[in-house]
């Protein structure tokens, strides 16, 4: 049975004024079964899902005195791990489709970090297509992101030091992974894997490559990392717990009976 890939998404737009607009969406697509997979004897893990939290977005800076009619902003569009981990373990390449007015508007990035930088003057929608390694999925995932150059309060002054940031969070979910795939990614910090029953006999875990021996693909030391937004699941759970506690306390407030008065009448 072929496994499925789907994405859970919510996004935040952080302008120069710090306002945010939440979004929600769910996309799903199936993995086709090719001849190689049919011939493969590699077992799939039934009722098991692995997920990869990602963030995609843009960060744009106003050029100030250097701005011209056709180059008022410099910006970067990217796909990164939600905790800035290397996504190369799952993503093979990313294709960014820019506005047709750009030279070579179809930009292909073959290795992490999956990003590109440009300059311009107008906002437009960027199509982002992610391609995965063959043992994960042979279908691509299409994402769409609106490049934002100007803060929400357009009457306010623009800043050359503080960018306009717009990011969206996705969880890419792969269901029924093969045993070899599970073994390959189970120790990788970018991938969330479930705890399997003790009777599962998986291949030995694949050791992680020595990051000192190759170029790091994570974005922890990225020049824009100070502007990246935090999509920590732990923070969200803490906020939900605080909200539940507040609701519980409101329900437990004592009810005053001082205005009830005495009940008239007698029982004989």
PECORZI-V202224 format. One record per residue. N is the residue number from 1. PHI is phi in radians with two decimals (none if undefined). NEAR is the number of other C-alpha atoms within 8 Angstrom. Layout:
<<N | PHI | NEAR> <N | PHI | NEAR>>
This chain:
<<1 | none | 2> <2 | -1.19 | 8> <3 | -1.63 | 10> <4 | -1.96 | 12> <5 | -2.16 | 13> <6 | -2.52 | 11> <7 | -2.23 | 11> <8 | -1.84 | 11> <9 | -2.38 | 12> <10 | -2.57 | 11> <11 | -2.33 | 11> <12 | -2.40 | 11> <13 | -1.85 | 12> <14 | -1.96 | 13> <15 | -1.60 | 14> <16 | -1.09 | 14> <17 | -1.53 | 8> <18 | 1.45 | 6> <19 | -1.34 | 9> <20 | -2.40 | 8> <21 | -2.22 | 8> <22 | -1.30 | 8> <23 | -2.34 | 8> <24 | -2.58 | 7> <25 | -2.91 | 7> <26 | -2.42 | 8> <27 | -2.04 | 7> <28 | -2.50 | 8> <29 | -2.65 | 8> <30 | -1.70 | 9> <31 | -1.70 | 11> <32 | -1.30 | 7> <33 | -1.78 | 7> <34 | -1.72 | 6> <35 | -1.11 | 6> <36 | -1.12 | 6> <37 | -1.21 | 7> <38 | -1.09 | 7> <39 | -1.41 | 6> <40 | -1.25 | 6> <41 | -1.71 | 4> <42 | -1.22 | 7> <43 | -1.30 | 6> <44 | -1.74 | 8> <45 | -1.56 | 9> <46 | -1.18 | 6> <47 | 1.02 | 6> <48 | -2.09 | 9> <49 | -2.23 | 11> <50 | -2.06 | 12> <51 | -2.29 | 11> <52 | -2.23 | 11> <53 | -1.25 | 13> <54 | -2.27 | 12> <55 | -2.28 | 12> <56 | -2.25 | 12> <57 | 3.12 | 13> <58 | -2.39 | 13> <59 | -2.25 | 13> <60 | -2.20 | 13> <61 | -2.04 | 14> <62 | -1.31 | 13> <63 | -1.47 | 11> <64 | 1.10 | 8> <65 | -1.14 | 4> <66 | -1.46 | 6> <67 | -1.21 | 10> <68 | -2.23 | 6> <69 | -1.07 | 6> <70 | -1.85 | 6> <71 | -2.45 | 11> <72 | -1.66 | 14> <73 | -2.41 | 13> <74 | -1.92 | 13> <75 | -2.55 | 11> <76 | -2.29 | 11> <77 | -1.89 | 11> <78 | -2.70 | 11> <79 | -2.18 | 11> <80 | -2.32 | 15> <81 | -1.20 | 15> <82 | -1.05 | 12> <83 | -1.96 | 8> <84 | 1.14 | 9> <85 | -1.44 | 13> <86 | -1.21 | 14> <87 | -1.57 | 13> <88 | -1.11 | 9> <89 | -1.21 | 9> <90 | -2.08 | 8> <91 | -1.63 | 11> <92 | -1.49 | 12> <93 | -2.79 | 13> <94 | -2.20 | 13> <95 | -2.05 | 11> <96 | -1.85 | 12> <97 | -1.77 | 10> <98 | -1.57 | 11> <99 | -1.09 | 9> <100 | -1.02 | 6> <101 | -1.25 | 5> <102 | -1.42 | 7> <103 | -1.17 | 5> <104 | 0.86 | 5> <105 | -1.17 | 11> <106 | -1.64 | 8> <107 | -1.91 | 9> <108 | -1.91 | 8> <109 | -2.01 | 11> <110 | -1.58 | 8> <111 | -2.63 | 9> <112 | -1.26 | 12> <113 | -1.24 | 12> <114 | -1.54 | 12> <115 | -2.78 | 10> <116 | -2.67 | 8> <117 | -2.10 | 8> <118 | -2.62 | 7> <119 | -2.38 | 9> <120 | -3.13 | 9> <121 | -2.24 | 10> <122 | -2.09 | 5> <123 | -1.59 | 8> <124 | -2.82 | 8> <125 | -1.54 | 10> <126 | -1.83 | 12> <127 | -1.55 | 11> <128 | -2.09 | 12> <129 | -2.00 | 11> <130 | -1.82 | 12> <131 | -1.97 | 12> <132 | -1.87 | 13> <133 | -1.11 | 11> <134 | -1.06 | 6> <135 | -1.41 | 7> <136 | -1.69 | 10> <137 | -2.90 | 10> <138 | -1.77 | 11> <139 | -1.90 | 10> <140 | -1.58 | 9> <141 | -1.96 | 7> <142 | -1.74 | 8> <143 | -2.13 | 7> <144 | -2.35 | 8> <145 | -2.38 | 10> <146 | -1.58 | 8> <147 | -1.20 | 11> <148 | -2.00 | 12> <149 | -1.83 | 12> <150 | -1.97 | 9> <151 | -1.16 | 11> <152 | -1.01 | 8> <153 | -1.51 | 7> <154 | -1.21 | 7> <155 | -1.38 | 4> <156 | -1.39 | 5> <157 | -1.25 | 5> <158 | -1.44 | 8> <159 | -2.13 | 9> <160 | -1.48 | 9> <161 | -1.76 | 5> <162 | -1.88 | 7> <163 | -1.45 | 13> <164 | -1.67 | 14> <165 | -2.01 | 15> <166 | -2.38 | 13> <167 | -2.35 | 13> <168 | -2.28 | 12> <169 | -1.85 | 13> <170 | -2.33 | 11> <171 | -1.97 | 11> <172 | -1.53 | 12> <173 | -1.96 | 13> <174 | -1.94 | 13> <175 | -1.72 | 11> <176 | 0.89 | 13> <177 | -1.22 | 15> <178 | -1.26 | 11> <179 | -1.08 | 12> <180 | -1.18 | 9> <181 | -1.13 | 10> <182 | -1.01 | 10> <183 | -1.13 | 13> <184 | -1.26 | 9> <185 | -1.88 | 10> <186 | -1.14 | 10> <187 | -1.79 | 11> <188 | -1.54 | 8> <189 | -1.19 | 6> <190 | -1.45 | 11> <191 | -2.00 | 12> <192 | -1.71 | 10> <193 | -2.09 | 9> <194 | -1.39 | 7> <195 | -1.45 | 4> <196 | -1.58 | 5> <197 | -1.02 | 5> <198 | -1.13 | 5> <199 | -1.43 | 4> <200 | -1.35 | 6> <201 | -1.88 | 5> <202 | -1.64 | 7> <203 | -1.05 | 7> <204 | -0.99 | 5> <205 | -1.00 | 8> <206 | -1.43 | 8> <207 | -1.14 | 5> <208 | -1.23 | 6> <209 | -1.22 | 5> <210 | -1.25 | 6> <211 | -1.15 | 7> <212 | -1.34 | 6> <213 | -1.65 | 6> <214 | -2.60 | 6> <215 | -1.15 | 6> <216 | -1.23 | 7> <217 | -1.78 | 11> <218 | -1.42 | 13> <219 | -2.07 | 12> <220 | -1.17 | 7> <221 | -1.87 | 6> <222 | -1.16 | 6> <223 | -1.02 | 5> <224 | -1.69 | 7> <225 | -1.06 | 9> <226 | -1.16 | 5> <227 | -1.74 | 8> <228 | -1.11 | 7> <229 | -1.53 | 5> <230 | -1.66 | 6> <231 | -1.97 | 9> <232 | -1.13 | 8> <233 | -1.15 | 6> <234 | -1.09 | 6> <235 | -1.10 | 8> <236 | -1.11 | 9> <237 | -1.13 | 8> <238 | -1.12 | 8> <239 | -1.14 | 8> <240 | -1.14 | 8> <241 | -1.11 | 8> <242 | -1.13 | 8> <243 | -1.15 | 8> <244 | -1.11 | 8> <245 | -1.11 | 8> <246 | -1.14 | 8> <247 | -1.09 | 8> <248 | -1.10 | 8> <249 | -1.16 | 8> <250 | -1.13 | 7> <251 | -1.23 | 6> <252 | -1.58 | 6> <253 | -1.09 | 6> <254 | -1.18 | 4> <255 | -1.67 | 4> <256 | -1.32 | 5> <257 | -1.96 | 5> <258 | -1.18 | 5> <259 | -1.70 | 5> <260 | -1.30 | 5> <261 | 1.29 | 5> <262 | -1.61 | 4> <263 | -1.46 | 4> <264 | -1.48 | 4> <265 | 1.81 | 4> <266 | -2.34 | 4> <267 | -1.78 | 3> <268 | -1.70 | 2>>
